[in-house]
Amino acid sequence: MKVAELVRKADLIIWDEALMMHRRAFEVVDCTLRDLMQLDDAQATGKIFGGKIVVLGGDFQQILPVVPKAGREDIVNASLPRSHLWQHVTILRFHINMRVMATNSEEQREFAKWVLNVGDDSLPTIAGEGVDPNWIKIPSHMRLPAKDYSLRGLIRAIYLDHRCHSGDAMYLMQRSILAPKNIDIDEVNNAILKSISEKSHTYLSANSLAPTEEGVSVAAGVLMDSLYLVEFLNTL
């Protein structure tokens, strides 16, 4: 009940990366907020999200909801625009990439522009016999040379002389290798760690709150574990 009171007092709810969520999640939250807010407003059951202002952040050019073993039709049907709530959404678009502006790097700006063009499907496709008509040409400076098409070649390209910089935190923070599957990232991590001669250390993150004297993590009458997600605690 304490959490319900906290939600009722909230003036604004911000839901980041919302477009990755199944549309049913929004519909459940909508019904819950209508039930909660009718205690303060008898008309709340007829208002979207019980009359609460909800800001949804996301990008349709990124990944849609993950539906196990589903096809394209099922995945699209699970997205927010297929919900009855979508007609009540006001779309506000960002036009300035503040992260790129902060770097003051022309190379970063060109890359950001190219990524947007990929998402907007505005890049020319490769024409030719036996070539998928949806393929595009990636600029040569973004590709590995043909002779380096291997995991070792990828590591050399991203972490040049990484053995000499293994203790340089800033050097490592400025570089990363991404992959869609954890199994691929594990392979990359293991390959890099094996190439470093220094002794490795394992640091464990905190993913739970320490109990109070009463044995429960409580603040203002609210269970703290219900307010702080494991993902956030892992960043501490």
MOJOVEN-V899289 format. One record per residue. RES is the residue in one letter. OMEGA is omega in radians with two decimals (* if undefined). NEAR is the number of other C-alpha atoms within 10 Angstrom. D_LAST is the distance of its C-alpha to the last C-alpha in Angstrom with 1 decimal. Layout:
# MOJOVEN-V899289
res=[RES/RES]
omega=[OMEGA/OMEGA]
near=[NEAR/NEAR]
d_last=[D_LAST/D_LAST]
This chain:
# MOJOVEN-V899289
res=[M/K/V/A/E/L/V/R/K/A/D/L/I/I/W/D/E/A/L/M/M/H/R/R/A/F/E/V/V/D/C/T/L/R/D/L/M/Q/L/D/D/A/Q/A/T/G/K/I/F/G/G/K/I/V/V/L/G/G/D/F/Q/Q/I/L/P/V/V/P/K/A/G/R/E/D/I/V/N/A/S/L/P/R/S/H/L/W/Q/H/V/T/I/L/R/F/H/I/N/M/R/V/M/A/T/N/S/E/E/Q/R/E/F/A/K/W/V/L/N/V/G/D/D/S/L/P/T/I/A/G/E/G/V/D/P/N/W/I/K/I/P/S/H/M/R/L/P/A/K/D/Y/S/L/R/G/L/I/R/A/I/Y/L/D/H/R/C/H/S/G/D/A/M/Y/L/M/Q/R/S/I/L/A/P/K/N/I/D/I/D/E/V/N/N/A/I/L/K/S/I/S/E/K/S/H/T/Y/L/S/A/N/S/L/A/P/T/E/E/G/V/S/V/A/A/G/V/L/M/D/S/L/Y/L/V/E/F/L/N/T/L]
omega=[-3.14/3.10/3.12/3.12/3.10/3.12/3.14/-3.11/-3.09/3.09/-3.07/3.07/3.12/-3.09/-3.10/-3.11/-3.03/-3.05/3.06/-3.09/3.07/-3.09/3.14/3.14/3.12/-3.13/3.08/3.11/3.11/-3.13/-3.13/-3.13/3.09/3.13/-3.10/-3.00/3.12/3.06/3.12/-3.08/-3.10/-3.12/-3.04/-3.12/3.13/-3.11/3.11/-3.09/3.09/-3.13/3.13/3.01/-3.11/3.11/-3.13/3.11/3.13/-3.10/-3.12/3.09/3.07/-3.01/3.08/3.13/3.12/3.11/-3.07/3.06/-3.13/3.07/-3.09/-3.11/-3.13/-3.14/3.10/3.14/3.13/-3.07/-3.05/-3.13/3.10/3.12/3.08/3.14/-3.01/-3.12/-3.13/-3.09/3.01/-3.06/3.05/-3.06/3.02/-3.12/-3.12/3.09/-3.06/-3.14/3.13/3.13/-3.10/-3.11/-3.11/-3.11/3.12/3.12/3.11/3.14/3.13/3.12/3.12/3.12/3.14/3.12/3.09/3.13/3.07/3.14/3.14/-3.13/-3.10/3.10/3.11/3.14/3.14/3.12/3.11/-3.12/3.12/-3.13/3.09/-3.09/3.14/3.14/3.06/3.13/3.10/-3.14/-3.05/-3.11/3.09/-3.07/3.00/3.01/-3.08/-3.11/-3.11/3.13/3.13/3.12/3.13/3.11/3.11/3.14/3.13/-3.09/-3.08/-3.09/3.13/-3.12/-3.08/3.11/-3.14/-3.07/-3.07/3.12/-3.12/-3.08/-3.11/3.10/-3.12/-3.14/-3.09/-3.08/3.08/3.04/-3.09/3.09/-3.10/-3.08/3.13/-3.11/3.11/3.12/3.09/3.13/3.12/-3.13/-3.11/-3.14/-3.14/-3.12/3.13/-3.10/3.14/-3.06/-3.09/3.14/-3.12/3.11/3.10/3.13/-3.10/3.12/3.14/3.13/3.04/-3.11/3.11/-3.13/3.08/3.13/3.13/3.12/-3.13/3.10/-3.05/3.04/-3.12/3.09/-3.09/3.08/-3.07/-3.13/3.13/-3.11/-3.07/-3.13/3.12/3.14/3.12/-3.14/3.13/3.12/-3.09/*]
near=[8/11/14/13/12/12/16/17/12/10/10/11/13/11/12/12/15/21/21/19/18/21/21/14/12/17/17/12/13/19/15/15/22/23/15/18/23/17/12/11/13/12/13/19/20/11/16/18/24/24/18/20/13/14/14/15/13/14/12/12/12/11/12/19/19/14/14/8/7/10/9/9/8/14/16/16/14/21/21/22/14/14/15/10/15/14/9/8/12/9/7/7/7/6/6/8/11/9/10/16/12/8/11/10/10/11/11/14/16/12/13/14/13/16/14/14/13/14/13/10/12/10/16/13/14/13/12/8/7/6/10/11/12/10/12/14/9/10/8/8/7/8/12/13/12/8/7/14/11/11/13/12/15/17/19/14/14/14/19/11/11/17/14/9/14/16/11/10/9/9/12/14/8/9/9/9/11/9/10/7/8/10/10/12/14/12/11/18/13/11/14/18/14/10/10/14/9/11/6/9/6/5/6/7/10/14/16/14/14/12/12/10/7/7/8/13/17/15/9/8/11/16/14/18/17/11/9/13/12/14/10/10/14/12/9/8]
d_last=[28.1/25.6/23.4/26.7/27.5/24.2/25.0/28.5/27.6/25.4/27.3/25.4/23.4/21.5/21.2/19.6/20.9/23.5/26.1/24.5/25.0/28.3/30.7/31.2/27.6/28.7/32.0/30.5/28.2/31.4/33.4/30.8/30.6/34.4/34.8/32.3/33.7/37.3/36.9/36.7/38.8/41.7/41.6/38.0/39.0/40.7/37.9/35.2/31.9/33.9/34.3/30.6/29.5/27.2/25.8/25.3/23.6/24.5/26.8/29.7/29.8/26.7/26.5/28.3/27.5/27.5/30.5/31.1/34.5/35.5/37.7/37.4/39.3/37.0/33.9/35.4/36.6/33.1/31.8/31.6/34.9/36.8/35.8/38.2/35.5/35.5/38.8/37.1/34.3/34.8/33.5/32.1/31.6/29.7/31.9/30.0/27.2/25.3/23.0/26.2/28.0/25.3/26.0/29.7/30.5/33.5/32.5/29.2/31.4/33.9/31.4/29.8/33.4/34.3/31.3/32.5/36.0/35.0/33.4/36.5/38.8/40.7/40.9/44.2/44.4/46.1/49.6/51.5/53.1/50.7/47.6/45.4/46.2/42.5/41.5/40.7/40.9/37.8/38.5/39.3/36.6/33.9/35.4/35.7/39.3/41.2/41.5/37.7/37.1/35.0/31.4/32.3/33.6/30.6/28.3/30.9/31.0/27.2/26.3/29.6/29.9/26.4/27.6/28.2/24.8/22.6/21.1/20.9/17.3/18.9/21.5/19.1/17.0/20.3/21.4/20.6/22.7/22.4/24.3/24.9/24.5/21.9/24.9/25.7/22.3/22.4/25.8/24.7/21.8/24.4/27.0/25.0/23.7/27.3/28.6/26.5/28.3/25.5/23.9/20.8/17.8/15.4/11.8/10.4/7.0/6.7/8.6/10.6/11.2/13.3/16.9/18.9/22.3/23.8/21.8/20.1/16.9/18.9/18.9/22.0/23.4/20.9/19.0/15.3/14.7/16.9/15.1/11.5/11.6/10.3/9.5/7.2/5.5/5.5/3.8/0.0]
